[in-house]
Amino acid sequence: MEVMIPQKIYGDRSGFNKLNKRLKSLIGDLDVNWKISITTRQWVKITLEGEDEEISMNLIREEWGEIPYSLSNINEGDVFFGRLIDLGKVGYGIYVDIGILKPRPKDALVPLYWLKRTFGEKPVRQMIREFGWVDYLPVEIRIEKVERLAQEIEAYFTERWIKKIKGWTSDKYDKLFIVGTISEKVERALVETGHSRDVRRIEELGLMETMLILKKGTHAPGIIKEIGPYIKPAKIGAIKFPRDEGER
């Protein structure tokens, strides 16, 4: 039995060990063996074999959900967790990979007119910069339109996700989005560089995606420069607020 979950393993591939530990605590007591692999687009595939493979698969689905895999499984109104992909390559919107691999890989388009209506009149590339978006960052979308023959999908962010983005970009705390390594490695880099004290909160957005909310007076560029060498080949996006007068 196989199940493909809406998590990706890429970058330094540290997600393999982390996911294996999580599977041990979830299904380790059952009569089942498992193998973790990734698809062509880095989605996680878990292969199960043993007496309890069916119950194990159900537990995994409950814990993480499942990617749709085929375009035929997508319907208007469906909600999916996907990953930003090919950011800044087109000016008419942004693409989200939600795990459609059949009949061919296909991403959902969040169109420019909707982005402008939701976040204001600005070009896509400006939004990407201001919102700290990087490829692989998780987002939650609702399917608005599916053209099966043309194989086109249009989607909008969910209300929940819009609220998150607007909150992140208005609370005056600089933030870092780190993709391509696990949160434990990010924490280790903060300890090694003495910057743990500059972080207000660490939030796991996915298996290999972490958000750092920095304390007031701590600015993203300085932290990026310090921790970057410790978390190669991770990518980092940032939400940066202007410095207050009197700050160095």
Disulfide bonds with the S-S distance in Angstrom:
none
